[in-house]
Amino acid sequence: MSPAVLNTLEDFYSLLSTSLKNQSVVKLLLSKYRGEDKSLNRISIRPITLQNEAVLSFVFEHQTNHITKNYDYLSALDEIKTLIGDTFKSAYLTLLDREVQIEFSKKGKLQISLHKAKQSQVAPANHNREKNRFVDIQRPFLTALKVTDKQQKLIPAMSNKWKQINKFIEVFNQALEVSPHDKKTPLNVVDFGSGKGYLTFAIHDYLRHTINNDAQVTGVELRQGLADLCNETAATLDHQGLEFVCGDVKTHAPKQTDVMIALHACDIATDYAIHYGIRAGASIIMCSPCCHKQIRPQMQSPELFQPMLQYGVHLGQQAEMVTDSLRALLLEANGYSTKVFEFISLEHTNKNKMILAVKKSKVNAQEQAKVLTQIANIKAYYNIQDHCLESLLNESAL
Ligand SMILES: C[S@@+](CC[C@H](N)C(=O)[O-])C[C@H]1O[C@@H](n2cnc3c(N)ncnc32)[C@H](O)[C@@H]1O
């Protein structure tokens, strides 16, 4: 049983150790730093699960950036013992039901106080459920992007974005499992139309922090202001190998790319992004198309469909289905195994379709020829003269 009174640091370490074992630690904050590193403010320590292993995640909060280090429980306890009292004069341990404060006076006198938790903390069941998400809610990038607040609690207005980030990483992780790429070789990732960078930061953090892949991640964004903002945010975090450039997917110079992402890139920007991914030989192509304007005016549907297509909304849905089916089939014809499925809806759009393509290790020429015939037949049926992705592929094959 844990003690009702704590007199010494040893009592405190014993309480910490027991609480880690029974999963009742919420966080430990070390502050009042008096060490040599003038940029270090405090260390925030939390239990997390990394690849099914329970670890303590230390976030070293410097003035301009955050550095994360993870330790197994035993090493973490050793590390904490070297920090409290020596360089950190204050520590605050939050347990599910209690809080412990440690203070060293200027003269080095130790004071330990123990009291009931001020607010009800996350119950163990929720705590575990949160840990089972693909993204750890306590990651600093989520606070920097204002998905979570300074206490690393989800900002209610961002709950859809939080779900989307998790689903995106879950889908990516499954694609990586089946892709020909091994998890250790550093990946080159490009995210076209990166916007405010939520997914770009998330994939970078997942690769670098969760699966220890020294990935290089580039967000390409048409608007200079957004690229600058994301670079400024990246500079405040421990996010090596992450950069945002102002550029247009239509003209972005090709470079080695293993993963191509384009979520909600407008209209034919999606075709340019897929074309880039295919040319670069990317192992994984993930896109979520947005607005389907190119095909719609070209399409001529059979007389039989007219009663259905008199309702304008159906014209749009038909154009969307045909455009994305042709994209998926063109990916198949170019050596990818492709899925089209519902992803997750967003606060600002109901577009939630994802085209996910993973490069096959072997291609079957006969199957590819069959798919090319299917594409030609669909185009002929609807009298489609020009599908942007197909034209781009034909041009680059010349
Ligand atoms: C709807 S936002 C999506 C942002 C992000 N991908 C997401 O899903 O959260 C689309 C972004 O693509 C950018 N964009 C549009 N056309 C582009 C192009 N041709 N090249 C690069 N970025 C483009 C826009 O400026 C915008 O920031």
The ligand as a Tripos MOL2 file, in Angstrom:
@<TRIPOS>MOLECULE
LIG
   27    29     1     0     0
SMALL
NO_CHARGES

@<TRIPOS>ATOM
      1 C1         -8.3200   21.8890  -48.1730 C.3       1 LIG1
      2 S1         -6.6420   22.2410  -47.8550 S.3       1 LIG1
      3 C2         -6.0790   20.6880  -47.2600 C.3       1 LIG1
      4 C3         -4.9430   20.7950  -46.2920 C.3       1 LIG1
      5 C4         -4.4280   19.4370  -45.7890 C.3       1 LIG1
      6 N1         -3.9350   18.6050  -46.8540 N.3       1 LIG1
      7 C5         -5.4910   18.7060  -44.9950 C.2       1 LIG1
      8 O1         -6.1120   17.7950  -45.5290 O.co2     1 LIG1
      9 O2         -5.6780   19.0540  -43.8250 O.co2     1 LIG1
     10 C6         -5.9500   22.2870  -49.4940 C.3       1 LIG1
     11 C7         -4.6340   23.0040  -49.5310 C.3       1 LIG1
     12 O3         -4.0360   22.7650  -50.8060 O.3       1 LIG1
     13 C8         -3.4120   23.9670  -51.2400 C.3       1 LIG1
     14 N2         -3.3190   23.8830  -52.7060 N.ar      1 LIG1
     15 C9         -4.3150   24.0630  -53.6070 C.ar      1 LIG1
     16 N3         -3.8380   23.8920  -54.8550 N.ar      1 LIG1
     17 C10        -2.5290   23.5880  -54.7450 C.ar      1 LIG1
     18 C11        -1.4940   23.3290  -55.6740 C.ar      1 LIG1
     19 N4         -1.7370   23.3520  -56.9810 N.pl3     1 LIG1
     20 N5         -0.2380   23.0510  -55.2080 N.ar      1 LIG1
     21 C12         0.0030   23.0570  -53.8750 C.ar      1 LIG1
     22 N6         -0.9370   23.3120  -52.9410 N.ar      1 LIG1
     23 C13        -2.1970   23.5720  -53.3660 C.ar      1 LIG1
     24 C14        -4.3270   25.0500  -50.7180 C.3       1 LIG1
     25 O4         -3.6520   26.2990  -50.6140 O.3       1 LIG1
     26 C15        -4.7570   24.4910  -49.3800 C.3       1 LIG1
     27 O5         -3.9220   24.9340  -48.3370 O.3       1 LIG1
@<TRIPOS>BOND
     1     1     2 1
     2     2     3 1
     3     2    10 1
     4     3     4 1
     5     4     5 1
     6     5     6 1
     7     5     7 1
     8     7     8 2
     9     7     9 1
    10    10    11 1
    11    11    12 1
    12    11    26 1
    13    12    13 1
    14    13    14 1
    15    13    24 1
    16    14    15 ar
    17    14    23 ar
    18    15    16 ar
    19    16    17 ar
    20    17    18 ar
    21    17    23 ar
    22    18    19 1
    23    18    20 ar
    24    20    21 ar
    25    21    22 ar
    26    22    23 ar
    27    24    25 1
    28    24    26 1
    29    26    27 1
@<TRIPOS>SUBSTRUCTURE
     1 LIG1         1 GROUP 0 **** ****
